[in-house]
């Protein structure tokens, strides 16, 4: 273990492995381009290859993504300012590490990390395509390349694949191929699918409420294959309030907004009720949004559950009694319109088909919300995010809940100027008294094990964390 970095010293001192739940590589463009084009031609002939070359879809490179903001289409379509200058340039060694698997593997001790769960960067842009056939082929080509690149390093680097979510059949097919043929164990999925409406309009399908397809077969297959579905999507380009000139404006809260939309859809759509063993991860958006959502769901249920909603039924209003108050306390404007006011309150109520909006989740008491939210959802957090402490604040979260926050280093991206900093930053939460050593173990080790080994007991087999993860899961089973 390299003793020259604080991260390495932290790892030596804590006495448990440190798992990076969300690291990143930056694909080498020239190599990736060749691999994708070769696979497209192999899978669909020159027609598919040329369709890709002629279209707008490309792996997303922040070095050249800015394009021409003076183009009239930017304002006409209100195109969000994208991520620009997102890769490290000052620290050349870190930049090289972002591209080269062998160098990353060599430096993990220096970073204080035992195992990193590593996800791609540029090919994530290929998941949001209207062309279902092309999107599926690109995902497969990318996954084949990723698996081959990192196969020699899988005792410490667990690389993740990508799964398009345009429809569940496509998602299942790619997941089965990635797991069974390529040996991948973790997969990033889009948090939404675009559904075209009229003209340029679209909506975001979040796979639970009001979905165009039944995604239950996909969740069932995730359980059978032992894969925890992970979202790494952002609302950067889709929020109505997006800016055409300021990336920071667009980026702040964009992942959290996407994750909240997805989590609400899955929960209120009853997915966690129907699949209680499914564990779902939300990467890089922090956990504060989830703490707020958890409390909000309980608050809304207490006022709008199947029984209490009837207290708001307009047809139950005693209009005669109400009008007595109008006559006694109303002013001249009220008195001159008493009959119109009476008729106003006598109108038949609008009545939705489903009065209990929590019915798909079968919520009968607030504890049901806790039991269908807390065990099922996991949250990737930046190492230096002080709001990680909220996840462990059982004196604040309703019913003493501790949410499953996981440390994601986010190495290779612009917000990590020093790859040796994340583990030290995470331990800074302990040094500042924001979380305890017990919380730190959950944040940097146990929650990642709970997520992935909870879905697949053999997830960490063959890694340097194999024994520690197995022991941790045995302890969990005894609780």
C-alpha positions as CSV (number, residue, x, y, z in Angstrom):
1,X,0.0,0.0,0.0
2,X,1.4,3.4,-1.0
3,X,1.9,5.4,2.2
4,X,2.4,8.7,0.5
5,X,-1.2,9.7,0.0
6,X,-3.8,10.4,2.7
7,X,-6.2,8.0,0.9
8,X,-3.7,5.2,1.4
9,X,-3.3,6.0,5.0
10,X,-7.1,6.1,5.5
11,X,-7.4,2.7,3.9
12,X,-4.7,1.3,6.2
13,X,-6.4,2.7,9.3
14,X,-10.0,1.8,8.8
15,X,-9.6,-2.0,8.8
16,X,-12.1,-2.8,6.0
17,X,-12.0,-2.7,2.2
18,X,-13.0,0.4,0.4
19,X,-15.3,-0.1,-2.6
20,X,-15.7,2.7,-5.1
21,X,-19.4,2.3,-6.1
22,X,-19.1,4.7,-9.1
23,X,-15.8,5.3,-10.8
24,X,-15.5,6.3,-14.5
25,X,-13.2,5.6,-17.4
26,X,-13.0,7.9,-20.4
27,X,-13.1,5.9,-23.6
28,X,-10.3,6.5,-26.1
29,X,-12.2,7.9,-29.0
30,X,-10.2,6.6,-32.0
31,X,-10.2,3.1,-30.6
32,X,-13.9,3.1,-29.5
33,X,-14.9,4.6,-32.9
34,X,-13.2,1.7,-34.8
35,X,-14.8,-0.9,-32.5
36,X,-18.3,0.5,-32.8
37,X,-18.1,0.8,-36.6
38,X,-16.7,-2.7,-37.0
39,X,-19.5,-4.2,-34.8
40,X,-22.2,-2.2,-36.5
41,X,-21.1,-3.5,-39.8
42,X,-20.8,-7.0,-38.4
43,X,-24.3,-6.9,-36.8
44,X,-26.3,-5.0,-39.4
45,X,-24.1,-4.6,-42.5
46,X,-23.1,-1.3,-44.1
47,X,-26.7,0.0,-43.9
48,X,-26.6,0.1,-40.1
49,X,-23.1,1.4,-40.1
50,X,-23.9,4.2,-42.5
51,X,-27.1,5.1,-40.6
52,X,-25.0,5.7,-37.5
53,X,-22.5,7.8,-39.4
54,X,-25.2,9.9,-41.0
55,X,-27.0,10.5,-37.7
56,X,-26.4,12.9,-34.8
57,X,-25.8,10.1,-32.2
58,X,-22.1,9.9,-31.2
59,X,-20.2,9.1,-28.0
60,X,-20.1,12.3,-26.0
61,X,-16.7,14.0,-25.9
62,X,-16.8,17.2,-23.7
63,X,-13.7,18.5,-25.4
64,X,-15.6,19.2,-28.6
65,X,-19.3,19.1,-27.4
66,X,-19.8,22.9,-27.2
67,X,-20.3,23.3,-31.0
68,X,-21.6,26.6,-32.2
69,X,-23.9,28.3,-29.7
70,X,-24.6,31.0,-32.3
71,X,-26.4,28.5,-34.4
72,X,-30.1,29.6,-34.7
73,X,-31.2,26.1,-33.7
74,X,-29.8,26.6,-30.2
75,X,-32.3,29.3,-29.4
76,X,-35.1,28.0,-31.6
77,X,-35.1,24.6,-29.8
78,X,-33.6,26.0,-26.6
79,X,-30.8,23.4,-26.6
80,X,-29.2,23.1,-23.2
81,X,-25.6,24.2,-22.7
82,X,-23.9,20.8,-22.6
83,X,-21.1,19.6,-20.4
84,X,-17.9,21.2,-21.8
85,X,-14.2,20.8,-20.9
86,X,-15.0,17.8,-18.7
87,X,-11.7,16.0,-18.7
88,X,-8.6,16.7,-16.7
89,X,-5.8,18.5,-18.5
90,X,-3.5,19.9,-15.8
91,X,-2.9,16.6,-14.1
92,X,-1.7,14.6,-17.1
93,X,-1.1,11.4,-15.1
94,X,-4.7,11.4,-13.9
95,X,-5.8,12.1,-17.5
96,X,-3.8,9.1,-18.7
97,X,-5.3,7.0,-15.9
98,X,-8.8,7.9,-17.1
99,X,-8.0,6.3,-20.4
100,X,-5.7,3.3,-19.6
101,X,-7.0,0.3,-17.6
102,X,-3.5,-0.9,-16.7
103,X,-2.5,2.5,-15.2
104,X,-5.7,2.7,-13.2
105,X,-5.1,-0.8,-11.9
106,X,-1.6,0.1,-10.9
107,X,-2.8,3.2,-9.0
108,X,-5.7,1.8,-7.0
109,X,-3.6,1.5,-3.8
110,X,-2.5,5.0,-4.1
111,X,-6.2,6.0,-4.3
112,X,-7.0,4.0,-1.2
113,X,-9.5,1.8,-3.2
114,X,-9.6,-2.0,-3.1
115,X,-12.2,-2.4,-5.8
116,X,-13.7,0.1,-8.2
117,X,-17.0,-0.4,-10.0
118,X,-16.2,1.4,-13.1
119,X,-18.6,2.8,-15.7
120,X,-18.1,4.4,-19.1
121,X,-18.5,8.1,-19.8
122,X,-18.9,8.9,-23.5
123,X,-21.0,6.0,-24.6
124,X,-23.7,6.9,-22.1
125,X,-24.9,9.4,-24.8
126,X,-25.8,6.4,-27.0
127,X,-28.5,5.2,-24.6
128,X,-30.9,8.1,-25.4
129,X,-31.7,7.2,-29.0
130,X,-35.0,7.1,-30.9
131,X,-33.7,4.5,-33.3
132,X,-34.2,1.3,-31.2
133,X,-32.3,-1.0,-33.6
134,X,-29.3,1.3,-33.7
135,X,-29.3,1.9,-30.0
136,X,-29.3,-1.8,-29.2
137,X,-26.5,-2.5,-31.6
138,X,-24.4,0.4,-30.2
139,X,-24.9,-0.8,-26.7
140,X,-23.8,-4.3,-27.6
141,X,-20.7,-3.0,-29.5
142,X,-19.7,-0.9,-26.5
143,X,-20.3,-3.7,-24.0
144,X,-18.1,-6.1,-26.0
145,X,-15.3,-3.5,-26.1
146,X,-15.6,-2.7,-22.4
147,X,-15.5,-6.3,-21.3
148,X,-12.4,-7.0,-23.4
149,X,-10.6,-3.9,-22.1
150,X,-11.0,-4.7,-18.5
151,X,-11.0,-8.5,-18.4
152,X,-7.3,-8.7,-17.2
153,X,-8.1,-6.5,-14.2
154,X,-11.3,-7.9,-12.8
155,X,-9.9,-8.8,-9.4
156,X,-9.9,-5.0,-8.6
157,X,-11.9,-3.4,-11.5
158,X,-15.5,-4.5,-12.1
159,X,-16.5,-2.7,-15.3
160,X,-20.1,-2.0,-16.0
161,X,-22.0,-2.3,-19.3
162,X,-24.8,-0.2,-20.7
163,X,-28.4,-1.2,-21.3
164,X,-30.9,0.8,-23.5
165,X,-34.3,1.1,-22.0
166,X,-36.4,1.9,-25.1
167,X,-38.5,-1.2,-24.4
168,X,-38.1,-4.1,-22.0
169,X,-37.4,-6.7,-24.7
170,X,-34.3,-4.8,-25.9
171,X,-33.1,-4.3,-22.3
172,X,-33.5,-7.9,-21.4
173,X,-31.7,-9.1,-24.6
174,X,-28.7,-6.9,-23.9
175,X,-28.6,-7.7,-20.3
176,X,-28.6,-11.4,-20.9
177,X,-25.9,-11.1,-23.5
178,X,-23.7,-8.9,-21.3
179,X,-24.1,-11.3,-18.3
180,X,-24.0,-14.7,-20.0
181,X,-21.7,-14.0,-22.9
182,X,-19.4,-11.2,-21.7
183,X,-19.4,-12.0,-18.0
184,X,-20.4,-8.4,-16.9
185,X,-21.9,-8.2,-13.5
186,X,-23.1,-4.6,-13.3
187,X,-25.1,-2.5,-15.8
188,X,-26.1,1.1,-16.1
189,X,-29.5,1.8,-17.5
190,X,-31.1,5.0,-18.7
191,X,-33.4,6.5,-16.0
192,X,-36.0,7.2,-18.7
193,X,-37.0,6.6,-22.3
194,X,-38.1,9.4,-24.6
195,X,-41.6,8.8,-26.0
196,X,-42.4,11.0,-29.0
197,X,-45.7,12.9,-28.9
198,X,-46.7,15.4,-31.6
199,X,-44.1,17.4,-33.5
200,X,-41.0,17.9,-31.5
201,X,-42.7,17.2,-28.2
202,X,-41.9,14.2,-26.1
203,X,-42.4,12.9,-22.6
204,X,-40.1,10.9,-20.3
205,X,-41.3,7.3,-19.6
206,X,-39.9,6.3,-16.2
207,X,-40.9,2.6,-16.3
208,X,-43.3,2.5,-13.4
209,X,-46.3,4.9,-13.5
210,X,-47.9,5.5,-16.9
211,X,-45.3,3.5,-18.8
212,X,-45.8,2.7,-22.4
213,X,-44.6,-0.9,-21.8
214,X,-44.8,-3.4,-18.9
215,X,-41.3,-3.5,-17.5
216,X,-42.0,-6.1,-14.9
217,X,-40.4,-8.9,-17.1
218,X,-37.2,-6.8,-17.0
219,X,-37.2,-6.5,-13.2
220,X,-37.9,-10.2,-12.9
221,X,-34.9,-10.9,-15.2
222,X,-32.7,-8.6,-13.2
223,X,-33.4,-10.7,-10.2
224,X,-32.8,-14.0,-12.1
225,X,-29.5,-12.7,-13.5
226,X,-28.4,-11.2,-10.2
227,X,-28.0,-7.7,-11.7
228,X,-28.9,-4.5,-9.8
229,X,-30.3,-2.0,-12.3
230,X,-28.4,1.3,-12.0
231,X,-29.5,4.7,-13.2
232,X,-26.9,7.3,-14.2
233,X,-29.3,9.6,-16.1
234,X,-29.7,13.4,-15.9
235,X,-32.4,15.9,-16.7
236,X,-29.7,18.3,-17.9
237,X,-31.2,18.5,-21.4
238,X,-34.9,17.9,-20.6
239,X,-35.9,20.3,-17.9
240,X,-38.0,23.2,-19.1
241,X,-35.8,25.6,-17.0
242,X,-32.7,24.7,-18.9
243,X,-30.2,27.3,-19.9
244,X,-28.7,27.6,-23.4
245,X,-25.6,29.4,-22.1
246,X,-24.7,28.1,-18.7
247,X,-23.7,24.5,-18.0
248,X,-23.5,24.9,-14.2
249,X,-27.1,26.1,-14.2
250,X,-28.1,22.9,-16.0
251,X,-25.9,20.5,-14.2
252,X,-26.7,21.5,-10.6
253,X,-29.5,19.1,-9.4
254,X,-29.9,17.5,-12.9
255,X,-29.0,13.9,-11.8
256,X,-31.0,14.2,-8.6
257,X,-34.1,15.4,-10.5
258,X,-33.8,12.5,-12.9
259,X,-33.3,10.0,-10.0
260,X,-36.3,11.4,-8.0
261,X,-38.6,11.1,-11.0
262,X,-37.5,7.5,-11.5
263,X,-37.7,6.5,-7.8
264,X,-41.2,8.0,-7.5
265,X,-42.3,6.1,-10.6
266,X,-40.9,2.8,-9.4
267,X,-42.3,3.2,-5.8
268,X,-45.8,4.6,-6.6
269,X,-46.0,2.2,-9.6
270,X,-45.7,-0.7,-7.1
271,X,-42.4,-2.1,-8.4
272,X,-40.8,-2.5,-5.0
273,X,-44.0,-4.1,-3.7
274,X,-44.1,-6.6,-6.6
275,X,-40.3,-7.2,-6.5
276,X,-39.2,-6.8,-2.9
277,X,-35.8,-8.3,-3.5
278,X,-35.0,-5.9,-6.4
279,X,-32.3,-3.5,-5.4
280,X,-32.0,-0.4,-7.5
281,X,-29.1,2.1,-7.6
282,X,-29.1,5.8,-8.4
283,X,-25.6,6.9,-9.2
284,X,-23.9,10.3,-8.8
285,X,-27.0,12.3,-7.7
286,X,-26.3,12.3,-3.9
287,X,-28.8,11.2,-1.3
288,X,-30.4,14.4,0.0
289,X,-33.1,14.2,-2.7
290,X,-33.9,10.6,-1.5
291,X,-34.1,11.7,2.2
292,X,-36.6,14.4,1.1
293,X,-38.5,12.1,-1.1
294,X,-38.8,9.4,1.6
295,X,-40.2,12.0,4.1
296,X,-42.5,13.5,1.4
297,X,-44.0,10.1,0.6
298,X,-44.8,9.5,4.2
299,X,-46.3,13.0,4.6
300,X,-48.4,12.7,1.4
301,X,-49.6,9.2,2.4
302,X,-50.7,10.5,5.8
303,X,-53.0,13.1,4.1
304,X,-53.9,11.3,0.9
305,X,-54.1,7.6,1.6
306,X,-57.2,5.6,0.6
307,X,-59.1,6.5,3.8
308,X,-58.0,10.1,4.5
309,X,-58.5,11.2,0.9
310,X,-62.2,10.9,1.5
311,X,-62.0,13.8,3.9
312,X,-61.3,16.0,0.9
313,X,-64.1,14.6,-1.2
314,X,-66.0,17.7,-2.5
315,X,-69.3,15.7,-2.6
316,X,-69.1,15.3,1.2
317,X,-69.1,19.0,1.9
318,X,-72.1,20.1,3.9
319,X,-73.1,23.0,1.7
320,X,-76.0,24.0,3.9
321,X,-73.8,24.4,6.9
322,X,-71.2,26.2,4.8
323,X,-73.8,28.7,3.5
324,X,-74.8,29.5,7.1
325,X,-71.3,30.7,7.7
326,X,-71.5,32.7,4.4
327,X,-74.6,34.4,5.6
328,X,-73.3,35.1,9.1
329,X,-69.8,36.3,8.2
330,X,-69.9,37.3,4.6
331,X,-69.7,40.9,3.4
332,X,-71.9,42.6,0.9
333,X,-70.2,41.0,-2.0
334,X,-70.9,37.6,-0.5
335,X,-74.5,38.4,0.5
336,X,-75.3,39.6,-3.0
337,X,-74.2,36.4,-4.6
338,X,-75.4,33.8,-2.1
339,X,-77.3,31.6,-4.6
340,X,-74.4,31.7,-7.1
341,X,-72.0,30.7,-4.3
342,X,-74.4,27.9,-3.3
343,X,-74.4,26.5,-6.8
344,X,-70.7,26.9,-7.0
345,X,-70.2,24.5,-4.1
346,X,-73.0,22.2,-5.3
347,X,-71.2,21.2,-8.5
348,X,-70.4,17.5,-8.8
349,X,-66.9,16.6,-8.0
350,X,-64.4,15.5,-10.6
351,X,-63.6,11.9,-9.6
352,X,-60.5,9.9,-10.8
353,X,-60.8,6.2,-11.4
354,X,-58.3,5.5,-8.6
355,X,-58.8,7.4,-5.3
356,X,-55.9,5.8,-3.5
357,X,-52.8,6.8,-5.5
358,X,-50.7,4.5,-3.2
359,X,-52.8,1.5,-4.1
360,X,-50.2,-0.1,-6.6
361,X,-47.7,-0.1,-3.8
362,X,-50.3,-1.5,-1.3
363,X,-49.4,1.0,1.4
364,X,-51.5,0.4,4.5
365,X,-49.4,2.1,7.1
366,X,-46.4,4.4,7.1
367,X,-44.1,1.5,8.0
368,X,-44.9,0.0,4.6
369,X,-43.3,3.0,2.9
370,X,-40.1,2.6,5.0
371,X,-40.0,-1.1,4.3
372,X,-40.5,-0.7,0.5
373,X,-38.2,2.3,0.1
374,X,-35.2,1.9,2.4
375,X,-34.1,-1.7,1.6
376,X,-34.6,-1.3,-2.1
377,X,-32.9,1.9,-3.1
378,X,-29.2,2.7,-3.0
379,X,-27.6,6.1,-3.7
380,X,-24.2,6.9,-5.2
381,X,-22.8,10.1,-3.6
382,X,-19.8,12.3,-4.3
383,X,-17.1,11.7,-1.7
384,X,-17.0,15.3,-0.6
385,X,-20.8,15.8,-0.3
386,X,-21.5,16.9,3.3
387,X,-25.2,15.9,2.9
388,X,-24.2,12.3,3.0
389,X,-24.6,12.7,6.7
390,X,-28.4,13.0,6.2
391,X,-28.6,9.4,5.0
392,X,-27.3,8.2,8.4
393,X,-29.3,10.7,10.5
394,X,-31.7,8.2,12.0
395,X,-32.8,11.0,14.5
396,X,-34.0,13.0,11.5
397,X,-35.3,10.5,8.9
398,X,-38.8,9.3,9.7
399,X,-39.0,6.0,11.7
400,X,-35.3,6.1,12.3
401,X,-34.4,5.2,8.7
402,X,-30.8,5.0,7.5
403,X,-30.6,5.3,3.7
404,X,-28.1,3.4,1.7
405,X,-25.5,6.0,0.7
406,X,-22.5,4.7,-1.2
407,X,-19.2,6.5,-2.0
408,X,-18.7,7.1,-5.7
409,X,-15.3,8.5,-6.5
410,X,-16.4,9.9,-10.0
411,X,-12.7,9.6,-11.0
412,X,-12.0,10.8,-14.5
413,X,-14.5,13.6,-14.5
414,X,-14.0,17.3,-14.1
415,X,-15.1,17.4,-10.4
416,X,-12.2,15.2,-9.4
417,X,-9.0,17.1,-10.1
418,X,-7.0,14.7,-8.0
419,X,-7.8,10.9,-8.2
420,X,-6.2,10.3,-4.8
421,X,-8.6,12.8,-3.1
422,X,-12.0,11.0,-2.9
423,X,-11.3,8.5,-0.2
424,X,-9.6,11.2,1.9
425,X,-12.5,13.5,1.3
426,X,-14.9,10.9,2.4
427,X,-13.0,10.3,5.6
428,X,-13.1,14.0,6.1
429,X,-16.8,13.6,7.0
430,X,-15.7,11.5,9.9
431,X,-13.0,14.0,10.9
432,X,-15.5,16.8,10.9
433,X,-17.9,14.8,13.1
434,X,-20.6,14.6,10.4
435,X,-20.6,10.8,10.3
436,X,-19.2,8.0,12.5
437,X,-16.7,5.3,11.7
438,X,-19.6,2.9,11.5
439,X,-21.3,5.2,9.0
440,X,-18.0,5.4,7.0
441,X,-17.8,1.7,6.8
442,X,-21.4,1.6,5.4
443,X,-20.7,4.4,3.1
444,X,-17.4,3.1,1.6
445,X,-17.9,-0.7,1.8
446,X,-21.0,-2.3,3.2
447,X,-23.7,-0.5,1.2
448,X,-22.1,-1.4,-2.1
449,X,-21.9,-5.0,-0.9
450,X,-25.5,-4.9,0.2
451,X,-26.5,-3.6,-3.3
452,X,-24.6,-5.9,-5.5
453,X,-24.0,-9.1,-3.4
454,X,-27.6,-8.7,-2.2
455,X,-28.6,-9.3,-5.8
456,X,-25.8,-11.7,-6.7
457,X,-24.0,-13.4,-3.8
458,X,-21.1,-14.2,-6.1
459,X,-20.7,-10.6,-7.3
460,X,-17.3,-10.1,-5.5
461,X,-16.0,-13.6,-6.2
462,X,-12.6,-13.4,-7.7
463,X,-11.9,-9.9,-6.4
464,X,-9.7,-8.8,-3.5
465,X,-12.9,-8.1,-1.6
466,X,-14.3,-11.6,-1.9
467,X,-13.7,-12.8,1.6
468,X,-14.7,-9.5,3.3
469,X,-17.9,-9.2,1.2
470,X,-18.9,-12.8,2.0
471,X,-18.4,-12.2,5.7
472,X,-20.3,-9.0,5.6
473,X,-23.3,-10.7,3.9
474,X,-23.2,-13.5,6.4
475,X,-23.5,-10.9,9.2
476,X,-26.3,-9.3,7.4
477,X,-28.2,-12.6,7.2
478,X,-27.9,-13.1,10.9
479,X,-29.6,-9.7,11.7
